[in-house]
Every structure is written in structure tokens, then in C-alpha cells.
Amino acid sequence: MWAFVASQFDLLSWAGFLGCTAYFAYPKEGFKGLVVTIATIMSGVIWALAIIYGSQLFNDSAIFGYAVTGVIAFVMCVQAKSTLLAYIPGTFIGACTIFAAQGHLTQTIPSLILGILFGYSMKMSGLWIAN
């Protein structure tokens, strides 16, 4: 079903699967799991953009790009002190998806969010059927 929806709206099916997987991997289900997964995935998107654009500030210095990546990756872990952003794998999934999609935000962000929503709806409908 997701692959069909993705193809109809020119979305990235693989990015949607990552969003869905991120929701299922978060240890808490329900609305809290949905909110935390979306928040961490989107924070990862923002951090990836910071790495991409921050690394371009000094085009001639690969070392500067490595340093930017290291500092931001550290901050991505530190943000887990916030309850809303405590799901570190979600943050890295969001960032890695942006890197893999080469920064194409108009396809990647909706794909991730819809994938998370598909994961949420699959989990909730499965629980409803089981009860």
C-alpha cells in the first residue's frame, strides 16, 4: 500500500519505510510514540542540513567539514536530555535519510512523516484487531 501511495505522489518509498521502521522501533507506542518519533526524525533532518551547509562554509577544508560533522553528531546525542528528543536512533535516521536523498527536502520530509503515520496506523489497527 505504501509503495503505491509513494509512487502516486512522487515520494521516496524507501524513506517512508525508514519512517515506519523508526516508529516501530521506538519502545513506547501510541500517541506519545508518534510525537517523539516525528520530533526526533525532524530534528535529524535539521541537523543533517546544518552539517551539509555548515561543511560548505569552507569549501577547501575537508577537516572543517569533519569537525562540523563531529560536533553536530555530538549535539545530536546531547539533545536526548530532552524527553521529546530522547530517541537518538530517530534523530540519526532522519539525518541519514537526508544524506541518502542528497538533500531533496520536498520528497524526503513528506515521505518520512507519512511513513511514520503509516507505522502508527498499522500498529493501532493491529492492536484494535487483536482486541
trRosetta pair geometry for C-beta under 8 A, 3 or more apart (Angstrom, degrees):
i j d omega theta_ij theta_ji phi_ij phi_ji
1 4 5.9 -58 -156 34 32 112
1 5 6.5 28 152 -16 67 106
1 118 7.9 172 96 -142 108 125
2 5 5.6 -55 -147 39 35 110
2 6 6.0 36 155 -21 69 107
2 13 6.5 122 127 -145 94 88
2 16 5.4 -176 178 125 123 139
2 17 7.1 133 115 -69 150 74
2 20 7.2 -64 -93 -44 163 146
2 114 7.9 149 -141 130 96 105
2 115 7.1 64 -152 -109 138 73
2 118 5.4 43 -91 -141 117 167
3 6 5.7 -53 -144 38 30 113
3 7 6.3 28 157 -18 64 107
3 13 4.9 31 -116 -131 69 141
4 7 6.0 -58 -148 37 28 107
4 8 6.4 27 155 -20 64 109
5 8 5.8 -59 -149 35 29 111
5 9 6.4 -6 164 10 65 113
5 11 7.3 -9 121 39 77 132
5 16 8.0 146 84 -132 109 169
5 114 7.2 -149 127 160 133 141
6 9 6.6 -79 -145 52 24 88
6 11 4.1 -103 -143 74 73 98
6 12 6.7 -76 -162 80 124 13
6 13 4.0 156 85 -79 165 76
6 16 5.6 -129 -79 -2 125 146
6 111 6.7 52 -124 -122 107 99
6 114 8.0 167 -83 95 80 139
7 10 7.7 29 -166 -75 29 35
7 11 7.9 -76 -38 45 22 74
7 13 7.2 1 -46 -56 76 117
9 110 7.5 -103 133 127 131 140
10 107 6.7 -89 132 -110 82 106
11 15 7.3 -117 165 61 89 112
11 16 6.3 63 135 -45 125 120
11 107 5.9 160 -134 -161 47 80
11 110 5.9 -106 -112 100 117 104
11 111 4.3 156 -178 -86 105 92
11 114 6.8 -26 -157 45 166 143
12 15 3.8 57 93 10 117 114
12 16 6.7 169 92 -13 63 81
12 101 6.2 -90 -58 -103 167 121
12 107 5.2 90 -25 149 99 111
12 108 6.2 5 19 -96 138 56
12 111 4.4 -13 51 -103 82 169
13 16 5.6 -55 -154 35 36 114
13 17 6.5 38 150 -20 67 102
13 111 7.6 -111 -66 -148 14 120
14 17 5.5 -50 -151 34 36 114
14 18 6.7 40 149 -21 64 100
14 100 8.0 -96 110 130 127 141
15 18 5.5 -48 -154 32 37 114
15 19 6.7 39 148 -18 65 101
15 97 5.2 96 -131 -159 95 121
15 100 7.8 179 -84 84 93 119
15 101 6.4 16 -75 -62 134 130
15 107 7.4 125 27 134 154 86
15 108 5.4 -140 -142 -138 162 66
15 111 3.7 64 90 118 118 133
15 112 5.5 -68 160 -60 101 71
15 115 6.6 -148 122 -24 60 145
16 19 5.5 -50 -151 34 36 113
16 20 6.3 37 151 -18 67 105
16 111 4.7 -100 -54 -175 78 80
16 112 7.1 -138 -94 -80 43 23
16 114 5.7 -36 -120 88 109 94
16 115 3.3 174 -163 -75 54 106
16 118 6.7 46 176 19 107 141
17 20 5.5 -51 -145 38 35 114
17 21 6.1 37 154 -20 66 107
17 115 6.2 -97 -22 -139 15 131
18 21 5.6 -53 -144 39 30 112
18 22 6.3 37 154 -25 64 103
18 93 5.5 174 172 -176 109 110
18 96 8.0 -146 -155 86 151 103
18 97 5.5 179 91 -85 158 121
18 112 6.8 -41 85 -113 100 82
18 115 6.4 50 62 129 54 164
19 22 5.7 -51 -149 31 30 113
19 23 6.8 30 153 -18 62 101
19 37 7.8 104 -168 154 71 117
19 41 6.4 46 -118 -129 83 160
19 93 7.9 152 -85 138 42 128
19 111 6.9 176 -11 131 132 63
19 112 4.2 149 -74 -161 122 51
19 113 6.6 -105 -142 -32 154 11
19 114 7.0 99 80 69 157 47
19 115 2.7 118 61 84 114 113
19 116 4.2 -87 171 -41 105 71
19 117 8.0 -1 138 12 129 59
19 118 7.6 90 97 38 108 98
19 119 6.7 -151 124 -8 72 123
20 23 5.9 -54 -157 32 32 110
20 24 6.6 24 151 -12 66 107
20 115 4.4 -99 -30 177 77 86
20 116 6.7 -152 -76 -83 39 27
20 118 5.2 -42 -92 83 112 104
20 119 3.8 160 -146 -61 62 102
20 122 7.3 44 -153 17 113 137
21 24 5.8 -58 -147 41 34 107
21 25 6.0 31 156 -21 68 111
21 93 7.6 -164 86 -137 101 148
21 115 7.9 -21 11 159 67 122
21 119 7.3 -133 -21 -92 20 138
22 25 5.8 -59 -143 38 28 110
22 26 6.8 37 156 -33 62 98
22 37 5.3 136 126 -156 101 109
22 40 7.7 -159 177 84 129 111
22 41 5.9 103 121 -76 166 115
22 87 8.0 103 -178 143 97 133
22 89 7.0 -174 -131 119 85 96
22 90 5.0 98 -169 -112 121 79
22 93 4.9 -165 -85 79 123 165
22 94 7.9 54 -100 -47 164 76
22 115 7.8 76 29 115 101 113
22 116 6.5 -40 72 -96 108 93
22 119 7.4 -155 62 -1 62 169
23 26 6.1 -49 -157 17 32 111
23 33 6.4 91 -161 145 77 106
23 34 6.8 16 -132 -102 115 57
23 37 4.8 40 -96 -144 67 173
23 115 7.8 -173 -5 129 115 75
23 116 4.9 134 -54 -146 119 68
23 119 3.3 142 61 106 136 143
23 120 5.7 -103 -166 -52 152 70
23 123 7.2 -134 135 -15 115 134
24 119 5.4 -121 -37 -158 83 121
24 123 6.9 176 -98 -68 77 119
25 89 6.3 -76 120 102 138 146
26 29 7.8 143 92 -80 93 45
26 33 4.8 152 99 -150 129 95
26 36 6.2 148 -154 90 149 116
26 37 5.2 -114 -28 -72 149 103
26 87 5.5 -24 -115 -124 104 145
26 90 6.8 19 -76 -56 110 122
27 33 8.0 -151 75 -106 34 110
28 32 5.2 -41 129 98 131 115
28 33 4.6 -164 100 -70 72 92
28 36 7.1 66 61 28 116 144
29 32 8.0 71 92 60 23 86
29 33 4.8 -37 -133 -6 21 151
29 123 5.8 -149 -149 159 119 143
29 127 7.8 132 144 -49 151 145
30 33 5.6 108 53 15 49 101
30 34 7.1 -90 124 -5 35 97
30 124 7.7 96 -107 -88 52 99
31 34 5.4 -53 -149 35 36 116
31 35 6.3 33 156 -18 69 105
32 35 5.9 -55 -146 37 30 108
32 36 6.2 23 160 -12 66 110
33 36 6.1 -58 -140 42 27 106
33 37 6.0 27 161 -20 64 112
33 120 7.4 166 96 -105 102 93
34 37 6.0 -61 -147 37 23 109
34 38 6.4 18 159 -14 62 108
34 116 6.8 119 -146 155 71 107
34 117 7.7 56 -144 -100 113 55
34 120 4.8 40 -96 -101 112 139
35 38 6.1 -58 -148 38 27 107
35 39 6.1 25 156 -18 64 111
35 84 7.3 -70 136 -140 102 90
36 39 5.7 -56 -143 39 30 112
36 40 6.1 21 162 -13 66 109
36 83 8.0 -82 -105 145 115 68
36 84 6.2 -155 -111 -158 74 48
36 85 7.8 -172 -152 -81 79 22
36 86 7.1 -38 -154 47 125 82
36 87 5.3 105 151 -10 110 129
36 90 7.2 161 138 6 78 167
37 40 6.2 -59 -142 40 26 102
37 41 6.1 25 160 -18 64 111
37 87 6.6 -41 -91 80 52 164
37 90 5.4 -153 -139 -119 55 140
37 116 5.3 168 120 -142 123 124
37 119 7.8 -98 142 79 168 138
38 41 5.9 -58 -143 39 26 110
38 42 6.1 19 162 -13 64 113
38 113 6.5 48 -127 -123 102 83
38 116 5.7 150 -77 124 78 165
39 42 6.1 -63 -147 42 24 105
39 43 6.3 25 155 -21 63 107
39 84 5.0 -70 137 164 167 96
39 85 6.0 -110 132 -83 113 68
39 90 7.8 57 77 123 62 143
40 43 5.5 -50 -144 34 33 112
40 44 6.5 39 153 -21 63 102
40 85 5.6 136 -93 -142 80 59
40 86 7.8 -79 -80 54 127 34
40 87 4.4 -103 -36 71 165 99
40 88 7.5 -121 -157 -81 134 11
40 89 7.9 53 140 75 143 49
40 90 3.1 74 103 98 128 124
40 91 4.7 -85 -176 -54 90 70
40 94 6.7 -173 129 -12 61 130
41 44 5.7 -56 -158 33 31 114
41 45 6.8 36 145 -22 64 100
41 90 5.1 -78 -54 177 66 94
41 91 7.5 -134 -82 -88 24 30
41 93 6.2 -45 -112 87 84 101
41 94 3.9 147 -166 -74 51 114
41 97 7.9 11 -162 23 96 140
41 112 5.4 176 163 167 136 129
41 113 7.7 172 98 -77 140 59
41 116 6.6 -135 3 -61 158 137
42 45 5.3 -42 -150 28 41 117
42 46 6.7 41 151 -17 65 100
42 94 6.3 -121 -39 -138 13 152
42 109 7.7 54 -112 -138 85 99
42 112 7.9 157 -71 110 65 138
43 46 5.6 -53 -153 37 37 112
43 47 6.3 36 150 -18 68 105
43 76 7.6 146 131 -132 107 80
43 79 6.5 -168 168 133 150 161
43 85 5.7 41 -16 -128 167 116
43 90 8.0 68 46 113 100 97
43 91 5.3 -40 89 -117 106 94
43 94 6.6 112 65 66 52 157
44 47 5.6 -53 -142 39 33 110
44 48 6.2 38 155 -23 65 103
44 76 7.1 60 -105 -140 71 123
44 90 6.7 -150 -22 132 130 59
44 91 4.2 158 -69 -170 97 45
44 92 6.1 -132 -122 -40 131 9
44 93 6.3 110 75 66 176 51
44 94 2.4 130 70 70 118 106
44 95 3.9 -107 -176 -30 91 74
44 96 7.5 -33 170 9 130 64
44 97 7.6 78 117 29 124 97
44 98 7.4 -178 131 0 84 115
45 48 5.8 -54 -151 32 28 112
45 49 6.7 26 152 -16 62 105
45 94 4.7 -82 -36 170 69 110
45 95 7.0 -149 -69 -80 25 46
45 97 7.5 -38 -88 71 83 105
45 98 5.4 131 -132 -54 64 130
45 105 7.6 95 -172 -124 121 95
45 108 7.4 156 -121 120 116 119
45 109 6.4 62 -133 -96 159 92
45 112 7.4 -156 -63 36 125 165
46 49 5.8 -55 -152 36 32 110
46 50 6.5 35 149 -21 65 104
47 50 5.4 -51 -149 34 36 115
47 51 6.5 38 151 -20 66 101
47 72 5.4 149 -168 172 96 113
47 75 7.3 -175 -123 88 120 104
47 76 5.3 66 -146 -85 168 108
47 91 6.8 40 18 -178 145 100
47 94 7.7 93 39 96 99 109
47 95 5.3 -44 83 -90 104 118
48 51 5.6 -52 -151 34 34 112
48 52 6.3 33 151 -19 67 105
48 94 7.0 -144 -14 125 121 76
48 95 3.9 163 -62 -143 101 69
48 96 7.6 -144 -92 -31 131 21
48 97 7.9 -115 -40 61 166 62
48 98 3.7 134 110 67 156 139
48 99 5.9 -128 -149 -42 124 80
48 103 7.9 -167 133 -96 111 74
49 52 5.5 -51 -142 37 34 112
49 53 6.0 15 165 -2 69 110
49 98 6.7 -89 -50 178 71 157
49 103 7.3 104 -103 -130 77 97
49 105 8.0 22 -81 -78 124 123
50 53 6.5 -62 -136 49 23 96
50 54 5.3 23 165 -19 63 121
50 68 7.9 -155 138 174 81 108
50 72 5.6 167 101 -120 117 141
51 54 5.9 -55 -127 44 19 109
51 55 5.9 22 167 -22 59 112
51 68 6.0 144 -135 129 61 104
51 69 5.3 61 -144 -100 116 70
51 72 5.2 -140 -74 62 92 159
51 95 7.3 63 11 -157 137 116
52 55 6.3 -65 -154 33 18 108
52 56 6.9 11 152 -17 57 111
52 98 7.6 -109 -30 138 132 119
52 99 7.9 -174 -69 -95 108 72
52 103 5.9 110 -138 -87 169 125
53 56 5.7 -57 -151 33 36 113
53 57 7.6 62 150 -46 61 82
54 57 6.0 -24 -167 -14 41 114
54 68 4.3 173 121 -159 117 141
54 72 7.1 152 46 -46 154 135
55 64 7.1 146 -141 111 57 83
55 65 3.6 55 -149 -126 104 90
55 68 5.0 -155 -74 63 71 144
55 69 6.8 27 -76 -46 121 90
56 59 6.4 12 -161 -81 60 76
57 64 7.1 -108 71 143 97 137
57 68 7.9 140 22 -72 114 147
58 61 4.2 -1 123 31 121 115
58 64 4.5 40 60 58 128 165
58 65 7.8 -138 69 -43 87 76
61 64 3.8 58 110 3 120 112
61 65 6.9 163 106 -11 70 80
62 65 5.5 -53 -157 36 42 115
62 66 6.4 43 147 -20 70 102
63 66 5.6 -52 -150 35 35 113
63 67 6.3 36 151 -20 66 104
64 67 5.6 -54 -148 36 32 112
64 68 6.4 36 152 -21 65 103
65 68 5.7 -50 -146 34 31 112
65 69 6.4 32 154 -18 63 106
66 69 5.7 -56 -150 37 31 112
66 70 6.3 31 153 -19 65 107
67 70 5.7 -55 -147 37 31 112
67 71 6.3 28 158 -16 66 107
68 71 6.1 -58 -146 38 27 107
68 72 6.2 18 160 -11 64 112
69 72 6.1 -62 -143 42 25 105
69 73 6.0 27 159 -21 64 110
70 73 5.8 -55 -143 36 26 110
70 74 6.5 29 155 -20 62 105
71 74 5.7 -56 -156 34 30 114
71 75 6.5 27 150 -16 65 106
72 75 5.5 -53 -146 39 37 111
72 76 6.3 48 150 -29 66 99
73 76 5.4 -45 -150 26 34 119
73 77 7.1 30 152 -14 60 100
74 77 6.0 -60 -162 35 34 107
74 78 6.4 32 146 -20 68 108
75 78 5.2 -52 -141 38 39 114
75 79 6.4 51 157 -33 67 96
76 79 6.1 -43 -153 19 27 115
76 88 7.1 100 140 -145 88 85
76 91 5.0 163 -171 142 102 137
76 92 6.8 101 152 -69 143 74
76 95 7.0 -36 -115 -35 151 148
77 80 6.0 -35 -177 1 46 117
77 88 5.9 25 -118 -126 65 128
78 81 6.4 -16 171 -8 60 108
79 82 5.9 -34 176 23 68 109
79 85 4.5 -58 144 127 103 141
79 91 7.0 135 69 -98 127 155
80 85 6.1 -121 -96 115 37 80
80 86 4.7 78 -162 -133 75 51
80 87 7.6 174 -121 15 96 18
80 88 5.2 -26 -77 -63 132 96
80 91 7.9 -109 -67 -7 89 143
81 86 7.7 -169 26 -94 4 85
82 85 4.3 43 75 33 111 101
82 86 6.6 -144 87 -49 51 75
83 86 5.5 -25 -145 -21 31 124
85 91 6.9 56 -172 -68 91 122
87 90 4.1 42 114 8 112 121
87 91 7.1 154 97 -17 66 83
88 91 5.5 -52 -154 31 41 114
88 92 6.5 31 155 -11 71 105
89 92 5.8 -60 -147 43 36 106
89 93 6.0 41 154 -24 70 105
90 93 5.6 -52 -144 34 31 113
90 94 6.4 33 156 -19 63 104
91 94 5.9 -56 -154 34 28 111
91 95 6.5 23 152 -14 63 108
92 95 5.6 -53 -144 40 36 111
92 96 5.9 34 159 -18 69 108
93 96 6.0 -56 -140 41 27 108
93 97 6.3 32 157 -25 62 107
94 97 5.9 -56 -150 31 26 113
94 98 6.9 25 154 -16 61 103
94 112 6.6 70 -116 -152 78 156
95 98 5.9 -58 -157 34 33 109
95 99 6.6 30 150 -16 67 105
96 99 5.5 -52 -148 37 38 113
96 100 6.1 36 155 -18 69 106
97 100 5.8 -54 -144 39 30 110
97 101 6.1 18 159 -7 65 112
97 108 5.9 146 140 -163 103 114
97 112 6.0 115 118 -80 166 120
98 101 6.0 -63 -140 47 27 102
98 103 6.1 40 177 -96 87 47
98 105 7.5 10 -126 -88 99 73
98 108 6.0 111 -98 149 60 162
99 102 7.5 24 176 -78 32 35
99 103 7.9 22 -103 -50 29 67
101 104 4.7 -107 154 43 103 93
101 107 6.6 -161 -163 83 135 106
101 108 4.3 173 68 -79 170 124
104 107 4.9 5 129 35 113 108
104 108 5.6 128 87 -22 71 105
105 108 5.7 -68 -127 46 29 105
105 109 5.4 20 -176 -16 74 112
106 109 7.3 -32 -114 31 15 101
106 110 7.5 3 172 3 45 111
107 110 6.9 -77 -160 46 26 98
107 111 6.0 22 156 -21 66 121
108 111 5.7 -64 -147 38 27 113
108 112 6.2 25 160 -19 67 107
109 112 5.9 -54 -147 35 29 109
109 113 6.3 21 160 -12 65 109
110 113 5.9 -59 -141 43 33 106
110 114 5.8 27 163 -14 69 111
111 114 6.2 -58 -140 43 23 105
111 115 6.1 28 157 -23 61 111
112 115 5.7 -60 -149 35 26 114
112 116 6.5 26 155 -19 63 103
113 116 5.7 -51 -151 33 33 111
113 117 6.4 30 151 -15 65 106
114 117 5.4 -54 -146 40 36 112
114 118 6.2 42 151 -23 67 101
115 118 5.6 -49 -147 33 32 113
115 119 6.5 35 152 -19 63 102
116 119 5.6 -53 -153 34 33 114
116 120 6.4 34 149 -19 65 105
117 120 5.5 -49 -146 36 35 114
117 121 6.2 31 156 -16 66 106
118 121 5.8 -57 -144 40 30 107
118 122 6.2 32 155 -21 65 106
119 122 5.8 -55 -146 35 28 111
119 123 6.3 26 157 -17 64 107
120 123 6.0 -59 -149 37 28 109
120 124 6.2 18 159 -12 65 112
121 124 5.9 -56 -138 43 30 106
121 125 5.9 26 163 -15 67 111
122 125 6.1 -59 -140 42 24 104
122 126 6.1 27 158 -21 62 111
123 126 5.8 -59 -148 37 26 112
123 127 6.4 23 156 -16 63 106
124 127 5.8 -53 -147 37 31 109
124 128 6.3 34 153 -21 64 107
125 128 5.4 -51 -145 36 34 115
125 129 6.3 35 155 -19 66 104
126 129 5.8 -53 -146 37 30 109
126 130 6.2 30 154 -20 64 109
127 130 5.6 -55 -144 37 31 113
127 131 6.4 20 159 -12 65 107
128 131 6.2 -63 -149 40 27 101
